[in-house]
Amino acid sequence: MTDRPHLAVIGAGPAGLAATVAAAAHGVRVTLLDSAAQAGGQFYRRPAAELRAHRPQALHHDWRTWERLRDGLDTHVKAGTARHLTDHHIWFVERHPGRFTVHALLGPEQEDPVAVHADAVLLATGGYEKVLPFPGWTLPGVVTAGGAQAMLKGTLAVSGRIAVVAGTGPLLLPVATGLAAAGVEVAALVESADPKAFVRRTLALAAQPGKLAEGARYAAQLARHRVRTLARHTVVEGHGTERLEAVTVAALDGAGHIRPGTGRRIPCDTLAVGHGMLPHTDLAETLGCRLDAMDVHVDDEQRTDVSGVWAAGETTGIGGSALALAEGHIAGRSAAARLRGRAPDPREWAAAARTRTRLREFAAALDSVYAPPAHWTEQVTDDTVVCRCEEVTAGAVREAVAELGAGDVRTAKLLTRAGMGWCQGRMCAPAVAGLAGCELTPSRRPFARPVPLGVLAHEHTHPTERGSS
């Protein structure tokens, strides 16, 4: 099989799995690299084998699709047409004439380097949650919505007995229903979106009856567990000393301001809060791929504007697992054909292309409905920590803007250190942009994650010795 063209797929979520199975089935050798210990990504995250979960499918609504992808990957691994490398944390993709080298750090400690050589690269790096601060958001017991879901899916654990799920976006529904089914008392689902906004998007939403039915099922589960939904509300503050003890929520007016006198205090020991997601574009940026705002730009074949690089899934725009599957399938088929020296026939993936078109329209409609409150920064006090890594407050960011002239995220970072910590601004950049009153723009970094200096020195002196394949 070594004479086959070699495709490196980065990310083993829905898009990466679909791309791997499609490409391996059409004549190329695939190496699937992922930082997790098992395939699936966040969407298909499963409990560790040591937990011996009897019904992991109870935490998922699309289990059959996962089984199909898992079985397809296993088949190709056994046949030698695919490799699946777990615990590989990619920090850089190096481009050579007609070739690529994927640099990774191995294992939980992320210290041992490895290099994988390939003829082409397919980026399926997914997305991450948008975090917006508020007073009390750093208290133990406050987690992101995705974090609460990952804890439940991956460890069968919850962070408390009484929860409030808040923010905006479709992710809040499975998080609230999942927690309730696990025995947590969900005191409220607090959604900042205006229900009237859905009416204005009726045509686009009605074009996906399966998605509407899925939403209806979640609504029925919430009703069965007696979870009250507070629409057009937002979290104003978290309260507690040692850990979270309660939250204050309030109603929003039509312009996105807090309506005076509507605040109510809800006792809870867990707050799962989320305000949507952002694409992971670090590797695409270092490769020089064009971005459309925050999304990696791709053509109808899921090709970027860099020769030999494809992208699929949330990295090209947040749209959910079904869209990621369609994009991954198209990208895998296209890459396989191109690597074998022929122009692909789009009719080979016509069904996936139609699905992609419909789901992109659906995602755009949802994106216009689910938006953080327009004036969320008004509730962020000056002493609220914005950048947890560097302990930078909102007051420091505001001072940098008002007195030092910071007008963009990068300048605010240089003046306040917000974004200079371990996460490199992934957590705080949306908040800094909001407080500075500027657009959130991608932050170009030389590497996608922190790298030990010894690894860089080794790569410089012996760039292809370790882990070559």
WOBEL-V265089 format. One line per field, one symbol per residue. ss: DSSP state (2 for helix, 1 for strand, 0 for the rest). burial: I if it has 24 or more other C-alpha atoms within 12 Angstrom, else O. A space follows every 10 residues. Layout:
BEGIN
ss: ???
burial: ???
END
This chain:
BEGIN
ss: 0000011111 0002222222 2222000011 1110000000 0000000022 2000022220 0022222222 2222222220 0111100111 1111110011 1111110000 0111111101 1110001110 0000100000 0111222222 2222200000 0111111100 2222222222 2000111111 1000222220 0222220022 2222222222 2222000011 1011111111 0001111111 1100000100 0001111001 1111101110 0222222000 1100110000 0010000011 1022220000 2222222222 2222222220 0000022222 2222222222 2222222220 0000022220 0000111000 0112222222 2200000022 2222220000 0000000022 2222220000 0000000000 0022222222 200000000
burial: OOOOIIIIII IIIIIIIIII IIIIIIIIII IIIIIIIIII IIIIIIIOOO OOOOOIOOII OOOOOIOOII OIIOOIIOOO IIIIIIIIII IIIIIOOOOI IIIIIIOOOO IIIIIIIIII IIIIIIIIII IIIIIIIIII IIIIIIIIII IIIIOIOIII OIIIIIIIII IIIIIIIIII IIOIIIIIII IIIIOOOOOO OOOIIOOIOO IOOOOOOIIO IIOOIOIIII IIIIIIIIII OOOIIIIIII IIOOOIIIOO OOOOOIIIII IIIIIIIIII IIIIIIIOII IOOIIIIIOI IIIIOIIIII IIIIIIIIII IIIIIIIIII IIIIIIIIII OOOOOOOOIO OIIOIIIIII IIIOIIIOII IIIOIIIIII IOOIIIIIOO OIIIIIIIOI IOOOOIIIII IIIOIIIIII OOOIIIIIII IIIIIIIOOI IIIIIOIIII IOOOIIOOIO OOOOOOOOI
END
